[in-house]
Amino acid sequence: MAKWTAADLPTMSGRTVVVTGASSGIGLITARELARAGARVVLAVRDVAKGAAVRAEMAGDVEVRELDVSDLASVRAFAAGWAGPLDILINNAGVMDIPLSRTNDGLDTQTATNSFGPFLLTNLLLPHITDRIVWVTSQLHRMGHLNTGDLNWDSRPYKQMDAYNDSKLQVVLFSLELQRRLDAAGSKVRSVLAHPGIATTTLAAHSSSNAINRFSFLLNDPEHGALPTLFAATQDLPGNAYVGPNGPGSIKGYPKIRKPGKAGLDTSAASTLWAATSEKVGISA
């Protein structure tokens, strides 16, 4: 289907979905559309008051729960509080191009939000997940580099966009290794990837890269930017599918299965990264 839209969503009645970072941007639209299609949607958000305001504008079965994915204690508390099956986990929350700062765990905030936190959340919720995990990445993963010896920017000179690009490459590799593990275990659960192209959202608005939002006529608006995530969350896709816009350069358009960058298909690197990240967040590899 060349022009798949939210109007093509299947009925989601009886399905439970967690969307992280669902109080604004693509996460908000994703949550709203899944709830409209009949899903029970949990908005996993750092600012509960903001989440409640968003929920008030949504139709359907929508719940707000506190989750700061950059804070490992918050991730553990959210996962510990989950009971029962979870059909779909959408790792959407993210930050972009921010100055170096450290979390309570001593982690680089950008890497913790985009990589370490979603990795831990996925591992802790995995026993509950019945259908799939959707990792929201970026085409900028193609510019990322894997440095498993210094994932946390402890010794390297910190560069804001490099940290973002690297974190999004890590997400692509997480999906690759997770799908390998799921296949080896004979699980029917799938790990899939989605990227919005370049969308005019608040993710870039606070950063120096906000220059791109001044060329909105060339980019996806947030409604279209959410479509790859919605497609990845609901369509019958192969494990580790990579969904992005169908336009030139995958910058804008309608959802289509694409291919990640070569570095995102390195199985050895994915395995090494999984072990290194497991150690960083304190779980068994």
C-alpha positions in Angstrom: 0.0 0.0 0.0 1.8 3.1 -1.3 0.0 5.6 0.9 -0.7 3.9 4.2 -2.1 6.2 6.8 -3.6 6.1 10.3 -7.0 5.5 8.6 -5.6 2.1 7.7 -4.9 1.0 11.2 -6.5 -2.3 12.1 -8.8 -2.6 15.1 -6.7 -2.7 18.2 -9.5 -3.8 20.6 -8.1 -6.0 23.4 -4.5 -4.9 22.8 -2.4 -3.1 25.4 0.3 -0.7 24.3 2.9 1.3 26.2 4.3 4.4 24.5 7.2 6.1 26.1 7.5 9.9 25.7 3.9 10.1 24.7 3.1 13.6 26.0 4.3 15.4 22.8 5.3 15.0 19.2 5.3 11.7 17.5 4.7 9.8 20.7 1.5 11.7 21.4 0.2 11.1 17.9 1.1 7.5 18.0 -0.7 7.0 21.3 -3.7 9.0 20.2 -4.2 7.0 17.0 -3.7 3.6 18.7 -6.3 4.6 21.4 -8.7 5.7 18.6 -8.3 2.3 17.0 -9.4 0.7 20.3 -6.2 -0.2 22.1 -5.6 0.3 25.8 -2.8 2.8 25.7 -0.4 3.6 28.6 1.3 7.0 28.3 4.7 6.4 30.0 5.8 10.0 30.6 8.2 11.9 32.8 5.8 14.7 33.5 2.6 13.1 34.8 0.7 16.4 34.9 1.5 17.0 31.2 0.5 13.5 30.5 -2.8 13.9 32.2 -3.5 17.0 30.1 -2.7 15.1 26.9 -4.9 12.2 28.1 -7.8 14.6 28.6 -7.7 15.4 24.9 -7.7 11.7 23.8 -10.6 9.4 23.1 -10.5 5.8 24.3 -8.9 3.8 27.0 -5.8 5.9 28.0 -3.8 5.7 31.2 -0.9 7.8 32.4 2.1 6.3 34.3 5.3 8.0 35.4 8.5 7.0 33.6 11.7 8.8 33.1 13.7 6.6 30.8 16.9 8.4 31.6 16.6 7.4 35.3 17.3 3.7 35.8 15.5 3.6 39.1 12.4 5.1 37.4 12.7 2.4 34.7 12.9 -0.3 37.3 9.9 1.0 39.2 7.8 1.2 36.1 8.7 -2.3 35.1 8.1 -3.7 38.6 4.7 -2.1 38.6 3.6 -3.8 35.5 1.3 -6.8 35.8 -0.3 -8.9 33.1 0.4 -9.1 29.4 1.7 -6.3 27.3 1.2 -6.6 23.5 3.3 -3.8 22.2 6.1 -1.7 23.7 7.0 1.4 21.7 10.3 2.9 22.8 9.7 6.4 21.5 11.1 8.8 24.1 14.2 10.6 23.1 16.3 13.8 23.3 18.5 15.3 20.6 21.6 17.4 20.5 21.8 18.5 24.1 24.8 19.5 26.1 26.6 17.0 28.3 24.9 16.4 31.6 24.9 13.4 34.0 21.9 11.6 35.4 21.6 10.4 39.0 23.3 7.1 37.8 26.3 9.1 36.4 25.1 8.4 32.8 25.3 10.8 29.9 21.7 12.1 29.8 21.3 11.8 26.0 22.6 8.3 25.8 20.6 7.3 28.9 17.4 8.6 27.4 17.9 7.3 23.9 19.7 4.0 24.6 20.4 2.8 28.1 16.9 3.4 29.5 15.0 1.9 26.6 17.3 -1.1 26.6 16.7 -1.7 30.3 13.0 -1.1 30.0 12.7 -3.6 27.2 14.7 -6.3 29.0 12.6 -5.9 32.2 9.3 -5.9 30.4 10.2 -8.6 27.9 8.6 -11.5 30.0 5.2 -9.6 29.6 5.5 -8.7 25.9 3.3 -10.9 23.6 3.7 -9.3 20.2 6.5 -6.8 19.5 8.9 -4.1 20.6 9.1 -1.0 18.4 12.4 0.9 18.7 12.2 4.5 17.3 15.5 5.3 15.7 16.8 7.9 13.2 18.4 8.0 9.8 21.2 9.7 11.6 22.2 6.2 12.9 24.1 6.0 9.6 26.5 8.6 10.9 26.9 6.9 14.3 29.9 5.0 15.5 30.0 2.2 18.0 32.5 2.7 20.9 31.7 -0.1 23.4 34.7 0.9 25.5 33.2 4.4 26.2 29.5 4.2 25.7 28.9 6.8 28.4 31.3 9.5 27.1 33.5 9.2 30.1 36.8 9.6 28.3 36.0 10.9 24.8 35.5 14.6 24.1 31.7 15.0 24.2 30.0 16.1 20.9 26.3 16.6 21.1 25.2 15.4 17.7 27.8 12.5 17.7 26.2 11.3 21.0 22.8 11.4 19.4 23.9 9.6 16.2 25.7 7.0 18.3 22.7 6.4 20.5 20.5 5.8 17.5 23.0 3.3 16.0 22.9 1.5 19.4 19.1 1.2 19.1 19.4 -0.3 15.7 21.9 -2.8 17.0 19.7 -3.6 20.0 16.9 -4.6 17.7 19.2 -6.8 15.6 20.5 -8.7 18.7 17.1 -8.9 20.4 15.6 -10.5 17.3 18.4 -13.0 17.1 17.7 -13.9 20.7 14.0 -14.2 20.2 14.5 -16.4 17.1 16.9 -18.6 19.1 14.4 -19.0 21.8 11.6 -19.9 19.4 9.6 -16.8 20.4 6.9 -15.3 18.2 7.7 -11.8 19.7 9.2 -9.4 17.2 11.6 -6.6 17.5 11.2 -3.9 14.8 12.5 -0.4 14.0 10.9 2.7 12.8 12.2 6.2 12.0 10.1 9.3 11.1 12.3 10.6 8.3 12.9 14.2 9.2 9.9 15.6 11.0 9.1 19.0 12.2 8.8 18.2 15.9 10.0 19.6 19.2 12.8 17.0 19.3 14.9 19.3 17.1 13.3 22.6 18.1 15.3 23.0 21.3 18.7 22.3 19.6 21.0 24.0 17.1 19.7 21.6 14.5 16.3 23.4 14.7 17.3 25.0 11.4 15.7 22.1 9.7 12.3 23.1 11.0 12.5 26.3 8.9 12.3 24.1 5.8 9.1 22.3 6.8 7.9 22.2 3.2 10.6 19.6 2.5 9.9 17.5 5.6 7.3 15.3 7.2 4.8 17.0 9.5 4.4 15.2 12.8 1.3 13.4 11.6 3.2 11.8 8.8 6.3 11.4 11.0 4.2 9.1 13.3 3.1 6.8 10.5 6.2 4.6 10.4 5.9 3.9 14.1 2.2 3.1 13.7 2.9 0.9 10.7 5.7 -0.9 12.6 3.5 -1.4 15.6 0.5 -2.9 13.8 1.4 -4.5 10.5 2.6 -8.1 9.8 6.3 -7.4 9.4 9.4 -9.7 9.6 11.6 -9.5 12.7 14.0 -6.6 12.7 12.1 -4.8 9.9 13.2 -1.2 9.5 10.3 1.1 8.6 10.7 4.7 7.3 9.1 7.1 4.8 9.0 6.0 1.2 10.2 9.3 -0.3 13.7 10.1 -1.6 16.3 9.6 1.1 13.5 8.4 3.3 13.1 12.0 4.5 9.3 12.2 4.0 6.4 10.3 2.8 4.4 7.2 3.7 5.6 4.0 5.5 7.7 1.5 3.7 10.2 -1.2 4.8 13.7 0.1 4.2 17.2 -1.0 5.1 19.3 0.4 8.0 22.9 1.4 7.5 25.6 -1.2 7.1 26.8 -0.6 10.7 23.3 -1.5 12.0 23.5 -5.0 10.4 26.8 -6.0 12.2 25.8 -9.1 14.2 29.1 -9.2 16.1 28.9 -5.6 17.0 25.3 -6.1 18.2 26.3 -8.9 20.5 29.2 -7.0 21.9 27.0 -3.9 22.5 24.3 -6.0 24.2 26.9 -7.3 26.7 28.4 -3.9 27.3 25.1 -2.2 27.8 23.8 -5.0 30.1 26.8 -4.3 32.3 26.2 -0.6 32.2 22.6 -0.9 33.4 23.2 -3.7 35.8 21.4 -6.7 34.3 22.6 -10.1 33.1 23.6 -10.3 29.5 
